[in-house]
């Protein structure tokens, strides 16, 4: 997307352009904060990582 700012544009017009751009842009990815604290592990996370890495040997 291309937005052109003309010479002599006022602060008000620049702010309105930026607000319109912010409305059009959608955030990418997944909201990971909704999963924080939801997983209950029976083992230590570090031990699980070590087991997964050692399975190739």
Protein Blocks (a to p, Z undefined) as FASTA:
>chain_A
ZZdddehiafklmmmmmmmmmmmpccedjdfklmgokaccfbdfklmmmmmmmmmZZ
